[in-house]
Amino acid sequence: MTTPASLVDRHVGFVHALREAGLPVSPAEGLDAAHALMVIDLAERETLREAYAATLVKRPAHRPGFDLLFDLWFPPLITGAQGTAVAKDAEDAKDAEDAELPELRERLAELLMGDPADPAFREFARVMVGRFGQVQAAPGRQSWFSFPVLRALSPETLVARMLAAMLDERGGLPEKVARRHIARTTEAFTEAVASDVRRRIAEESGVEKIARSAVRPPIDRVDFLRATKEELARLRREVYPLARRLATRLSIRQKRGRRGRLDFRRTVRASLSTGGVPLTTHLRPPRPHRPELVVLCDASDSVSTFSHFTLLLTFALREQFTKVRAFAFVDTVDEITDLFAPGADVLDAIGRLADEADIVRFGRTDYGHVFERFAERFPDAVGPRTSLLILGDARSNYQVPALGTLKRLAGQARHAYWLNPEPRAQWDTGDSLATSYGSVVPMHECRNVAQLAAFVETLAS
């Protein structure tokens, strides 16, 4: 491991790692953190952690990634002063047979029934990683892993014993509370093992290398096309604030873009000061109303996770617009507005989409046929009060693009926008028609929530 020459080097490396992991840390905030280090006791590791967190972390969703990187760049000092008895037991057990494993499992059960903040808790995890965590990863090469530690100790098989002990010792403790405590401490032990494994790998391979691979990006920077089911569930919480902001921005643009009717009375009254010549005309203010929205969503397998998110967005937008019509397509298009009726469950709607919507002929995306079919089947969908939002990767399997039809649809709408989940560097590669379609409808790269939020903000400019 290459050790930074000074605390300044370590600070700079830590801030750079945070930025690489997707946490928005400005140069000014990095300087604020450096100033904070001058007024705290650097020997107090948790104080150091909170000083960095207070100056660098803006959102709760960024805290897990921050903590993981902090543990890599500022690992706990291992002196053996804490948990000496446990460490000695582990040393005695290094060459022992599996018969001595029950004693370690018994010690683990005691710790899991206690407080995970106890220093002995993490010390035990550290010792167990040293005892079981190193295995041969390749011929002539060993590395550290969490799995063999958890497999050897099997904390999940201790639940019944711990539950019985806690209910017996604490008399009257609700079983639900006891189970929740065991689940929390088991998760804390698993994370303590993983943290020590990362620390050991960082010592051998370099902290920069492990930092790049160990930290998942914050939820607002998770790529839609690579989001897991768990991440999609978390993304649901990000959708509703964005839907409200999107509706507000489109409404503002609509108000700015409309000229009200002539106010004849005010114009004549103003002309009296100029001898009856109406040098200044006065217009009636436009009547405020919520805009209408039409969403065209690519539901093909190549953008399946993106389409799930956009359907979540559509579901949220229905409450913000006076009228929302949603359409899904693969190589033909069908209206799915009824799936998002008030009171419907969004996950149920997504599940019904594949069974009930007529969106597939041959199963290969064909944007040209979709646009022509949309204009033919739903001629009244797009009008002068409509904002048209197209969501898809613009990959049409080398089919006819139907640019004229798209231009006509965009011309009928008050506003038209296209959000593309692919990186801009991949536009116009293979069967992508991004530039061609982008010349008709402004196309924006939208790979994550952060980019979607940035797109929403541009609507106000």
VOVEXBA-319448 format. One line per field, with one value per residue (C-alpha): residue number from 1; residue in one letter; z, x, y. Coordinates in Angstrom, 2 decimals. Example, Ala and Ser with C-alpha at 12.3 -4.5 7.8 and 13.67 -1.06 7.14 Angstrom:
REM VOVEXBA-319448
num	(1 2)
residu	(a s)
pz	(7.80 7.14)
px	(12.30 13.67)
py	(-4.50 -1.06)
END
This chain:
REM VOVEXBA-319448
num	(1 2 3 4 5 6 7 8 9 10 11 12 13 14 15 16 17 18 19 20 21 22 23 24 25 26 27 28 29 30 31 32 33 34 35 36 37 38 39 40 41 42 43 44 45 46 47 48 49 50 51 52 53 54 55 56 57 58 59 60 61 62 63 64 65 66 67 68 69 70 71 72 73 74 75 76 77 78 79 80 81 82 83 84 85 86 87 88 89 90 91 92 93 94 95 96 97 98 99 100 101 102 103 104 105 106 107 108 109 110 111 112 113 114 115 116 117 118 119 120 121 122 123 124 125 126 127 128 129 130 131 132 133 134 135 136 137 138 139 140 141 142 143 144 145 146 147 148 149 150 151 152 153 154 155 156 157 158 159 160 161 162 163 164 165 166 167 168 169 170 171 172 173 174 175 176 177 178 179 180 181 182 183 184 185 186 187 188 189 190 191 192 193 194 195 196 197 198 199 200 201 202 203 204 205 206 207 208 209 210 211 212 213 214 215 216 217 218 219 220 221 222 223 224 225 226 227 228 229 230 231 232 233 234 235 236 237 238 239 240 241 242 243 244 245 246 247 248 249 250 251 252 253 254 255 256 257 258 259 260 261 262 263 264 265 266 267 268 269 270 271 272 273 274 275 276 277 278 279 280 281 282 283 284 285 286 287 288 289 290 291 292 293 294 295 296 297 298 299 300 301 302 303 304 305 306 307 308 309 310 311 312 313 314 315 316 317 318 319 320 321 322 323 324 325 326 327 328 329 330 331 332 333 334 335 336 337 338 339 340 341 342 343 344 345 346 347 348 349 350 351 352 353 354 355 356 357 358 359 360 361 362 363 364 365 366 367 368 369 370 371 372 373 374 375 376 377 378 379 380 381 382 383 384 385 386 387 388 389 390 391 392 393 394 395 396 397 398 399 400 401 402 403 404 405 406 407 408 409 410 411 412 413 414 415 416 417 418 419 420 421 422 423 424 425 426 427 428 429 430 431 432 433 434 435 436 437 438 439 440 441 442 443 444 445 446 447 448 449 450 451 452 453 454 455 456 457 458 459 460 461)
residu	(m t t p a s l v d r h v g f v h a l r e a g l p v s p a e g l d a a h a l m v i d l a e r e t l r e a y a a t l v k r p a h r p g f d l l f d l w f p p l i t g a q g t a v a k d a e d a k d a e d a e l p e l r e r l a e l l m g d p a d p a f r e f a r v m v g r f g q v q a a p g r q s w f s f p v l r a l s p e t l v a r m l a a m l d e r g g l p e k v a r r h i a r t t e a f t e a v a s d v r r r i a e e s g v e k i a r s a v r p p i d r v d f l r a t k e e l a r l r r e v y p l a r r l a t r l s i r q k r g r r g r l d f r r t v r a s l s t g g v p l t t h l r p p r p h r p e l v v l c d a s d s v s t f s h f t l l l t f a l r e q f t k v r a f a f v d t v d e i t d l f a p g a d v l d a i g r l a d e a d i v r f g r t d y g h v f e r f a e r f p d a v g p r t s l l i l g d a r s n y q v p a l g t l k r l a g q a r h a y w l n p e p r a q w d t g d s l a t s y g s v v p m h e c r n v a q l a a f v e t l a s)
pz	(0.00 -0.92 2.22 1.74 2.94 5.15 6.48 3.68 1.07 2.76 2.95 -0.75 -1.68 0.45 -1.09 -4.59 -3.79 -2.65 -5.95 -7.93 -6.01 -7.12 -3.99 -4.92 -3.04 -4.17 -3.67 -1.11 0.90 0.76 2.25 4.93 5.90 6.08 8.36 10.57 11.05 12.65 15.55 16.50 18.20 15.30 17.64 18.13 15.04 15.38 15.88 12.71 10.89 11.98 11.12 7.59 7.40 8.60 5.91 2.96 3.12 1.85 1.76 3.96 0.87 0.51 4.05 3.47 0.67 2.76 5.76 3.60 2.08 5.45 6.86 3.95 4.11 7.91 9.15 12.90 14.55 15.41 18.58 20.22 23.29 22.89 22.90 24.03 25.37 22.13 20.10 22.28 21.87 18.11 18.16 20.17 17.68 14.54 14.20 16.09 14.63 13.88 17.34 18.80 16.43 18.78 21.33 18.77 17.79 21.43 21.76 18.63 20.07 23.22 21.13 18.90 21.97 23.16 21.78 18.35 19.51 21.99 20.83 21.39 18.65 15.85 17.40 17.25 13.60 12.88 14.54 12.72 9.37 10.27 11.29 8.38 5.76 3.77 1.00 -2.24 -4.97 -7.76 -8.06 -5.90 -4.81 -1.65 -0.87 1.73 1.57 3.83 2.75 4.41 7.72 7.66 6.44 9.30 12.03 10.47 12.57 11.02 12.67 16.11 16.00 17.84 20.66 21.04 20.92 23.68 25.82 25.39 26.18 29.24 30.64 30.07 31.14 29.22 26.28 23.22 20.71 17.88 19.65 20.30 16.66 15.48 17.78 16.56 12.93 13.53 15.30 12.75 9.96 11.93 12.32 8.61 7.79 10.34 8.64 5.19 6.43 7.80 4.58 2.59 4.96 4.52 0.73 0.72 2.72 0.14 -3.13 -2.42 -1.03 -4.35 -6.13 -3.57 -3.18 -6.87 -6.77 -3.28 -3.29 -5.05 -6.42 -4.53 -5.47 -7.51 -9.71 -10.22 -13.93 -14.87 -17.27 -14.51 -11.50 -9.34 -7.97 -4.58 -6.18 -8.19 -4.95 -3.48 -6.65 -6.07 -3.25 -5.64 -8.23 -6.58 -5.80 -9.39 -10.76 -8.88 -10.11 -13.70 -13.67 -12.22 -14.83 -17.74 -16.36 -16.08 -19.66 -20.84 -19.08 -20.50 -23.98 -24.28 -25.15 -23.65 -25.63 -26.24 -23.28 -25.27 -22.29 -20.85 -24.30 -25.04 -21.59 -22.07 -25.50 -23.94 -22.81 -26.41 -28.09 -28.73 -30.53 -29.03 -28.84 -26.07 -26.24 -23.14 -23.11 -20.73 -18.56 -19.63 -17.58 -15.34 -15.67 -15.29 -18.56 -20.30 -20.77 -23.21 -22.40 -25.01 -23.21 -24.75 -22.96 -24.81 -22.97 -23.81 -21.60 -19.22 -15.98 -17.51 -18.60 -15.06 -13.73 -16.40 -15.59 -11.95 -13.11 -15.21 -12.21 -10.13 -12.87 -13.13 -9.95 -11.20 -14.63 -15.59 -17.99 -18.50 -21.31 -21.26 -24.17 -24.21 -27.25 -28.57 -32.29 -32.03 -29.56 -27.19 -24.62 -21.00 -19.27 -17.65 -15.88 -13.96 -12.85 -9.37 -6.68 -8.89 -7.58 -9.70 -9.42 -10.34 -13.34 -14.52 -14.17 -16.15 -18.93 -20.47 -20.33 -21.36 -23.59 -27.36 -27.83 -29.58 -33.15 -33.73 -30.53 -32.07 -31.40 -34.43 -33.64 -37.16 -37.11 -33.58 -34.56 -37.63 -35.70 -32.87 -35.25 -36.96 -33.88 -31.55 -33.72 -30.89 -28.28 -29.03 -29.17 -28.59 -24.80 -24.70 -23.56 -25.36 -23.49 -25.31 -23.24 -25.01 -26.41 -30.08 -31.29 -34.10 -35.40 -38.72 -39.58 -41.36 -38.85 -39.94 -39.17 -40.98 -38.72 -35.61 -36.85 -37.35 -33.84 -32.29 -34.26 -32.87 -29.26 -27.21 -26.04 -26.98 -25.20 -25.53 -22.63 -23.66 -21.00 -22.99 -22.50 -25.12 -26.31 -27.51 -29.52 -33.28 -32.77 -34.32 -34.93 -32.87 -34.55 -31.70 -33.77 -36.42 -33.86 -31.77 -34.73 -34.53 -30.77 -28.34 -26.86 -23.37 -21.83 -18.81 -17.23 -13.57 -11.21 -11.03 -14.81 -14.71 -12.02 -14.14 -17.13 -14.98 -13.88 -17.49 -18.22 -16.05 -18.10)
px	(0.00 1.24 0.94 0.28 3.22 1.09 -2.37 -2.78 -2.14 -4.61 -7.20 -6.80 -7.03 -10.15 -11.94 -10.99 -12.36 -15.65 -15.98 -15.17 -17.90 -20.45 -20.70 -20.86 -17.92 -16.85 -13.34 -14.77 -16.25 -12.92 -11.29 -14.00 -13.20 -9.48 -10.22 -12.38 -9.42 -7.50 -9.94 -10.60 -8.62 -7.33 -6.75 -10.52 -11.49 -15.27 -14.87 -12.80 -15.55 -18.28 -16.17 -15.80 -19.48 -20.65 -18.66 -18.88 -22.13 -25.24 -27.87 -28.65 -28.45 -24.76 -23.83 -23.32 -20.81 -19.07 -18.72 -17.33 -14.68 -13.84 -13.17 -10.82 -8.89 -8.89 -8.96 -9.18 -5.78 -5.17 -3.12 -4.55 -5.40 -9.09 -10.53 -7.24 -8.92 -10.79 -7.62 -5.75 -8.53 -8.29 -4.53 -4.93 -7.55 -5.50 -4.36 -7.27 -9.71 -13.36 -14.25 -13.32 -15.60 -18.63 -16.81 -16.39 -20.05 -21.04 -18.98 -20.62 -24.09 -23.17 -22.01 -25.10 -27.33 -25.37 -24.57 -22.86 -21.20 -19.12 -15.45 -15.26 -17.87 -15.67 -12.55 -14.18 -15.10 -11.49 -10.12 -12.57 -11.55 -7.95 -8.99 -11.27 -11.23 -8.07 -8.51 -6.77 -8.29 -6.01 -3.03 -0.28 -2.43 -4.48 -7.01 -9.60 -13.34 -16.37 -18.17 -15.90 -16.13 -19.93 -20.09 -17.90 -19.75 -23.25 -24.85 -28.27 -28.32 -27.93 -31.21 -33.35 -30.80 -30.36 -34.11 -34.76 -31.97 -33.18 -36.79 -35.75 -33.20 -35.10 -38.50 -41.44 -39.43 -41.71 -40.53 -40.85 -38.46 -35.97 -36.06 -35.53 -32.50 -30.98 -31.52 -29.90 -26.84 -26.42 -26.43 -23.92 -21.62 -21.86 -20.89 -18.05 -16.66 -16.99 -15.33 -12.32 -12.03 -11.94 -9.34 -7.05 -7.41 -6.66 -3.49 -2.33 -3.61 -3.91 -6.78 -7.50 -8.13 -10.53 -12.31 -13.24 -14.78 -16.32 -18.54 -21.88 -22.94 -25.55 -29.13 -29.51 -26.58 -27.54 -27.75 -31.36 -30.25 -28.34 -30.59 -31.47 -34.96 -33.88 -32.56 -35.76 -37.71 -35.52 -35.89 -39.65 -39.01 -37.13 -39.90 -42.65 -40.59 -39.28 -42.81 -43.97 -40.98 -41.45 -45.12 -44.19 -41.48 -43.72 -46.50 -44.12 -42.93 -46.51 -47.43 -44.38 -45.00 -48.63 -49.68 -53.00 -55.82 -55.99 -57.36 -59.35 -60.44 -56.92 -55.48 -58.03 -57.57 -53.79 -54.21 -55.87 -52.46 -51.19 -54.09 -56.04 -53.17 -52.72 -48.94 -49.02 -51.18 -52.22 -52.92 -55.03 -52.90 -53.08 -55.43 -53.39 -54.01 -52.13 -50.64 -51.54 -48.97 -48.55 -45.86 -44.50 -42.48 -40.21 -41.03 -38.61 -36.30 -33.19 -34.43 -36.63 -35.33 -35.50 -39.09 -39.94 -38.62 -40.38 -43.65 -43.09 -42.57 -45.75 -47.63 -46.46 -47.11 -50.81 -51.46 -49.59 -51.19 -54.76 -54.63 -52.02 -52.15 -49.55 -48.55 -46.12 -44.48 -42.03 -42.72 -46.31 -48.01 -50.95 -52.49 -51.91 -53.54 -56.18 -53.45 -52.60 -56.12 -56.48 -56.08 -54.10 -50.90 -47.91 -46.19 -49.41 -49.74 -46.24 -47.04 -50.28 -48.50 -46.95 -50.22 -52.80 -51.12 -50.89 -47.32 -45.55 -45.79 -42.44 -40.66 -38.02 -38.19 -39.39 -39.69 -40.80 -43.76 -44.58 -44.78 -46.90 -49.20 -49.51 -50.48 -53.00 -54.66 -54.57 -54.84 -56.34 -53.70 -51.32 -52.62 -51.59 -51.82 -49.87 -46.32 -45.00 -42.40 -40.68 -38.67 -36.39 -32.95 -33.74 -32.53 -34.84 -33.23 -32.35 -36.02 -37.42 -37.28 -40.47 -38.94 -41.74 -44.37 -42.39 -41.93 -45.68 -46.40 -43.83 -45.30 -48.76 -47.51 -46.72 -43.45 -41.71 -38.76 -36.90 -35.06 -32.47 -31.07 -27.93 -24.62 -24.17 -20.97 -23.12 -25.54 -25.44 -23.60 -25.08 -28.82 -29.09 -30.90 -30.27 -28.98 -31.68 -34.48 -32.71 -32.84 -36.65 -37.21 -34.57 -32.90 -31.39 -29.17 -31.04 -29.22 -30.01 -32.08 -29.39 -29.57 -33.37 -33.29 -30.87 -33.24 -36.14 -34.09 -33.28 -37.00 -37.09 -34.39)
py	(0.00 3.44 5.57 9.29 11.36 13.61 14.31 16.87 14.18 11.86 14.65 15.46 11.77 11.31 14.30 13.12 9.63 11.16 13.02 9.87 8.05 10.65 12.78 16.48 18.03 21.49 22.93 25.37 22.50 20.68 23.78 23.99 20.39 21.20 24.16 21.92 19.56 22.41 22.76 19.12 16.40 14.29 11.37 11.07 9.10 9.51 13.25 13.33 11.40 13.80 16.86 15.57 14.59 18.01 19.81 17.40 15.41 17.20 14.46 11.44 9.20 10.13 9.06 5.28 5.90 8.55 6.20 3.41 5.69 7.22 3.74 3.06 6.33 6.60 2.98 2.30 2.02 -1.64 -1.83 -4.93 -2.89 -3.65 -7.14 -8.69 -11.83 -12.38 -11.82 -14.31 -16.87 -16.42 -16.89 -20.07 -21.24 -20.63 -24.21 -25.73 -28.21 -27.44 -28.76 -25.37 -23.50 -23.81 -21.64 -18.88 -19.17 -18.92 -15.74 -14.35 -15.05 -13.09 -10.14 -10.19 -9.97 -6.94 -3.51 -3.34 -0.11 -2.13 -2.03 -5.80 -6.24 -4.91 -6.43 -9.84 -9.27 -8.26 -11.38 -13.64 -12.17 -12.95 -16.48 -17.44 -14.69 -15.42 -17.98 -18.81 -16.65 -17.93 -20.27 -18.80 -15.84 -15.38 -12.68 -11.72 -12.45 -12.01 -15.17 -17.77 -15.87 -15.80 -19.38 -20.58 -18.70 -18.92 -16.17 -16.86 -20.30 -18.72 -16.80 -19.35 -19.70 -15.93 -15.33 -17.85 -16.38 -12.79 -13.62 -15.65 -13.19 -9.97 -11.26 -9.90 -8.52 -8.63 -11.20 -8.69 -6.32 -9.13 -10.25 -6.70 -6.31 -9.58 -8.62 -5.23 -6.63 -9.43 -6.85 -4.77 -7.79 -8.57 -4.99 -5.06 -8.17 -6.58 -3.38 -5.25 -7.27 -4.02 -2.61 -5.62 -5.57 -1.84 -2.44 -4.98 -3.49 0.24 2.25 3.99 0.71 -0.73 2.62 2.69 -0.77 -0.84 2.23 2.22 5.60 7.63 6.79 9.99 8.89 5.25 4.50 3.74 1.00 -0.80 -0.22 -3.21 -3.90 -2.56 0.63 1.08 0.89 3.61 5.68 5.80 8.26 10.54 10.65 12.71 15.85 15.79 15.40 18.49 20.51 19.31 20.35 23.75 24.37 23.42 25.59 28.57 28.12 27.88 31.14 32.90 31.53 32.66 36.16 37.17 38.76 42.51 44.46 47.05 49.16 49.61 50.30 53.06 54.59 54.69 56.32 59.40 60.63 60.51 62.24 59.07 57.31 53.78 53.82 51.24 48.16 46.27 42.53 40.53 38.23 34.60 32.49 30.23 26.51 23.32 22.05 18.83 16.08 13.22 10.65 8.21 5.54 2.90 -0.38 -2.67 -5.05 -3.00 -0.15 -2.15 -0.62 2.86 2.24 1.14 4.41 6.48 4.73 5.64 9.22 9.08 7.74 10.70 13.27 12.40 14.40 17.47 17.99 18.73 15.77 13.07 10.52 7.78 5.56 2.64 1.11 -1.45 -1.76 -0.56 1.74 1.54 3.85 2.81 5.78 3.55 1.59 4.78 5.63 7.21 4.58 2.20 0.64 1.60 -1.79 -3.54 -1.20 -2.08 -5.77 -5.41 -3.53 -6.64 -8.60 -6.02 -3.42 -4.00 -2.78 -5.68 -6.99 -8.68 -7.65 -5.35 -1.60 0.40 4.11 5.03 2.64 3.77 7.45 6.72 4.40 6.92 9.74 7.44 5.94 8.96 12.08 14.14 13.25 16.14 19.71 23.32 22.96 19.70 19.04 15.95 13.89 11.00 8.55 6.07 5.27 6.18 2.77 1.69 -1.52 0.14 0.79 3.86 6.76 8.61 12.00 13.82 12.28 13.15 16.72 17.04 15.74 18.08 21.01 20.30 20.37 23.45 21.84 18.59 16.96 13.65 11.99 9.39 6.97 6.15 8.00 10.71 9.00 6.05 8.17 7.51 4.20 1.08 1.55 4.75 7.68 10.09 13.02 12.63 12.59 15.23 17.62 17.46 17.14 18.45 15.37 15.30 12.65 11.27 8.34 9.04 11.16 13.86 14.38 14.33 17.01 19.06 18.75 19.96 22.96 23.92 24.28 27.39 29.15)
END
